[in-house]
Amino acid sequence: MCAKKYDNESIRALKGAARVRKRPAVIFGSDGIDGCEHSMFEILSNSIDEAREGFGDTIIITRFLDNSIEVEDFGRGIPVDYNEHEKKYNWELVFCELYAGGKYKNNTGGDYEYSLGLNGLGACATQYSSEYMDVEVLRDGYKYELHFEAGENIDGMKKTKFRHRHTGTTIRWKPDIKVFTDIDIPLDFYKETLRRQAVVNSGVKFVLKNEISKEEFEEFEFLYENGIVDYIKELTEEKEFTGVHYIETERSGRDREDLPEYKLKMSFAFCFDNEFSTTEYYHNSSFLEYGGSPDKAVRNAFVYAIDQYLKANNKYNKSEGKIQYSDVQDSLVLVSNSYSTMTSYENQTKKAINNKFIQDAMTEFLREQLAIYFIENKMDADKICNQVLVNKRSRETAEKTRINVKKKLGGNLDVANRVKKFVDCRSKDPEKREVYIVEGDSALGACKLGRDSEFQAIIPLRGKILNCLKAEYDRIFNSDVIVDLLRVLGCGVEIKSKHNKDLSSFDLNNLRWNKVIICTDADVDGYQIRTLVLTMIYRLVPTLIEKGFVYIAESPLYEITSKKKTYFAYNEQEKSEILSKLEGQKYSIQRSKGLGENQPDMMWLTTMNPETRRLIKVTPCDVIKTQETFDLLLGDNLAGRKEHIAENGHQYIEMADVS
């Protein structure tokens, strides 16, 4: 096989637009929709920088049906005329030259003290990656117009005298499908991006126009007069248990002794909430999805300050371990908004910063301010620290539960790992197998003798099952009855708790049964056991109910015998219908026996034979309604339960086992 030639002529350099068009992911982080979205933000960020400097308080973004985009601002207008220093037109530098712009002077952001874009890549890279781009600039008494196609300027710059009422820049472009694999930026991305920018640029109004048909637009506005404070109140719906606390400062420093000094401006707003928690970091208006320096500072400062308060006020139990950040984070709602004249982003997508000075300055400031806040707000400090301890202890309990459940539910259900008194069937086909959950050993005996052992298995309940609606997870999984039922089902558990997210191990594909049949006596005790089992399934494996795997075996209420023939009535109406047919004949009638008293053939006929049994599929049409019903019957709503019994109890008085 001949080797490919590799010599001095093999090296090539991409030039002009090809540097972006052939490798968009290098600049935008992706050649997919994420990269396309980032290219839009590059243009938007230039308008934001102008507004932050005090030039224009409104930015208008238009999303067109053909996937083209327009950003209009009312700033000073991009300088695009001839640049004597560079011996080029500024439009060439801004739109056709990577690493060129007005933010390089003296390492301080040039004409922008705090700038979102510092690298001089965004406008040029977006132009290069566009099918076309039209630029209109109003400044200095002129209107400047530029047109680009596939990264190339067409016909230079058009400059005309113009009496403009305001200055500003309008850029309309269409991302090129030849560059990006997807250019249909979702409306929700625009909304989320503009909402975030309104949060960190207080007083700047962002108007989003979305074209829904030819020349018909829907409009959205985003404005936060008080910035991150208003945003936090919106997030918590003002249900926080401590008021929103706002702090800000400015610092100067350097990342290393041999590097230049730069400025940092930072602000934080935070509160504590039992129902909602989030931390969001913004730097130079860019949302830091991965945080970096600000996130490290918040983690360090909050753990340090709260730990110090807990120690000083003797709130830890004896030998209790130190809190972790997750214990704080569970109740913390915090938004940081910072700006610096120099910024080290992890990459051009600006999802994290890694400046050492910024991290150190934020850590020191937060530690200092939290200490003051705790001294001046003793009641809030106690609330915060007590809640953090609650979170810590819940987490530790959850960890013990996780280990316990993993140990108990792990492994295969075989001879060496057998569930006590569980009677399996011969078939290994989950599409045919069904398991009966029965009450007690006597029912087990009758069902075992009356079943079809090819496809019907039985597990008896040993003792009263726990009310899973009210119990904590650690107590639930300490119940052998519940653990055994889960092991027999085989599909794991579904956990809905912030401390037990990693405990959820549910996999419907591992369900070992086509039908899970709850089989209890037709009396008050039987109904209660049935409800408790359903509650357990609803709390721990609700998907089985939603997907229709759970059934109730309906037991006959009456046995009516006439001329050696027995009829079964499952309710009062059926009893009346049978008796009307036996009119004039001798018959005897009695309440049906408990399952454990039935003969095997009777058990097969009434409860287990697929041809003659009656099964009720448990299919909640509304999960919320089901939850409310369970809560009413078994939860803490005592007043509601009393009212329900008063209104409906008469319907079941005949079933009551009272004398």
FENURQUI-V373935 format. One record per backbone hydrogen bond with DSSP energy under -0.5 kcal/mol. CO is the residue of the C=O (numbers start at 0). NH is the residue of the N-H. If there is no record, write none. Layout:
<<CO;NH> <CO;NH>>
This chain:
<<6;9> <7;10> <14;17> <15;18> <16;19> <16;20> <17;21> <22;25> <22;26> <23;26> <23;27> <24;28> <30;180> <31;35> <32;36> <33;37> <34;38> <35;39> <36;40> <37;41> <38;42> <39;43> <40;44> <41;45> <42;45> <42;46> <43;47> <44;48> <45;49> <46;50> <47;51> <48;52> <49;54> <50;53> <53;55> <56;204> <57;73> <58;60> <58;206> <59;71> <60;208> <61;63> <61;69> <62;210> <63;66> <66;174> <67;63> <68;172> <69;61> <70;170> <71;59> <79;90> <80;89> <81;83> <82;86> <82;87> <87;82> <88;91> <88;92> <89;93> <90;94> <91;95> <92;96> <96;99> <101;110> <103;106> <104;107> <104;109> <108;111> <110;112> <112;114> <115;117> <119;98> <119;99> <120;124> <121;125> <122;126> <123;127> <124;128> <126;129> <126;150> <128;175> <129;149> <130;149> <131;173> <132;147> <133;171> <134;145> <135;169> <136;138> <136;143> <137;167> <138;141> <140;161> <141;138> <141;143> <142;159> <143;136> <144;157> <145;134> <146;153> <147;132> <148;151> <151;148> <152;154> <155;146> <156;158> <157;144> <159;142> <161;163> <167;137> <168;72> <169;135> <170;70> <171;133> <172;68> <173;130> <173;131> <174;176> <175;178> <175;179> <182;184> <185;188> <185;189> <186;190> <187;191> <188;192> <189;193> <190;194> <191;195> <192;196> <193;197> <194;198> <195;199> <196;200> <197;223> <200;203> <202;204> <203;205> <204;58> <204;206> <205;207> <205;221> <206;60> <206;208> <207;209> <207;219> <208;62> <208;210> <209;217> <212;215> <215;211> <215;212> <217;209> <219;207> <221;205> <222;224> <223;202> <223;226> <225;228> <225;229> <226;230> <227;231> <228;232> <229;233> <230;234> <231;235> <232;236> <232;237> <235;238> <244;269> <246;267> <248;265> <250;263> <252;261> <255;258> <261;252> <262;340> <263;250> <264;338> <265;248> <266;336> <267;246> <268;334> <269;244> <270;332> <271;240> <271;241> <277;333> <279;335> <280;287> <281;337> <282;285> <285;282> <286;288> <287;290> <289;291> <290;293> <290;352> <291;295> <292;296> <293;297> <294;298> <295;299> <296;300> <297;301> <298;302> <299;303> <300;304> <301;305> <302;306> <303;307> <304;308> <305;309> <306;310> <307;311> <308;312> <309;314> <309;315> <310;313> <316;319> <323;326> <323;327> <324;327> <324;328> <325;329> <327;330> <327;331> <330;272> <331;277> <331;333> <332;270> <333;279> <334;268> <335;281> <336;266> <337;283> <338;264> <339;114> <342;344> <343;353> <346;349> <350;289> <350;290> <351;345> <352;292> <354;358> <355;359> <356;360> <357;361> <358;362> <359;363> <360;364> <361;365> <362;366> <363;367> <364;368> <365;369> <366;370> <367;371> <368;372> <369;373> <370;374> <371;375> <372;376> <376;380> <377;381> <378;382> <379;383> <380;384> <381;385> <382;386> <383;387> <384;388> <385;389> <386;390> <387;391> <388;392> <389;393> <390;394> <391;395> <392;396> <393;397> <394;398> <395;399> <396;400> <397;401> <398;402> <399;403> <400;404> <401;405> <402;406> <403;407> <404;408> <405;409> <411;413> <413;416> <414;417> <418;421> <421;423> <422;457> <427;429> <428;431> <428;432> <432;513> <432;514> <433;456> <434;436> <434;516> <435;437> <435;458> <436;518> <437;439> <437;460> <438;442> <439;443> <440;444> <441;445> <442;446> <443;447> <444;448> <445;449> <446;450> <450;452> <451;454> <451;455> <452;425> <453;426> <454;433> <454;456> <456;435> <457;422> <458;437> <460;439> <460;462> <465;467> <466;469> <466;470> <471;475> <472;476> <474;477> <475;478> <477;479> <478;482> <479;483> <480;484> <481;485> <482;486> <483;487> <484;488> <485;489> <488;511> <490;506> <492;494> <492;504> <492;505> <494;496> <496;499> <499;502> <499;503> <500;503> <506;509> <507;510> <514;434> <514;516> <515;517> <515;550> <516;436> <516;518> <517;519> <517;552> <518;438> <520;522> <522;526> <523;527> <524;528> <525;529> <526;530> <527;531> <528;532> <529;533> <530;534> <531;535> <532;536> <533;537> <534;538> <535;539> <536;540> <539;493> <540;543> <540;544> <541;544> <541;545> <542;546> <543;548> <543;549> <544;547> <548;515> <549;617> <550;517> <551;553> <551;615> <552;554> <556;591> <557;559> <557;568> <558;560> <558;589> <559;566> <560;587> <561;564> <564;561> <566;559> <567;569> <568;556> <568;557> <570;574> <571;575> <572;576> <573;577> <574;578> <575;579> <576;580> <577;581> <579;582> <581;584> <587;560> <589;558> <593;596> <593;597> <594;597> <598;602> <599;603> <600;604> <601;605> <602;606> <602;607> <603;607> <603;608> <605;613> <607;609> <608;611> <608;612> <612;614> <613;553> <614;616> <615;551> <616;618> <621;625> <622;626> <623;627> <624;628> <625;629> <626;630> <627;631> <628;632> <629;633> <629;634> <630;634> <630;636> <635;637> <636;640> <637;641> <638;642> <639;643> <640;644> <641;645> <642;646> <643;647> <644;648> <647;650> <648;651> <649;652> <651;654> <651;655> <652;655> <654;523> <655;657>>
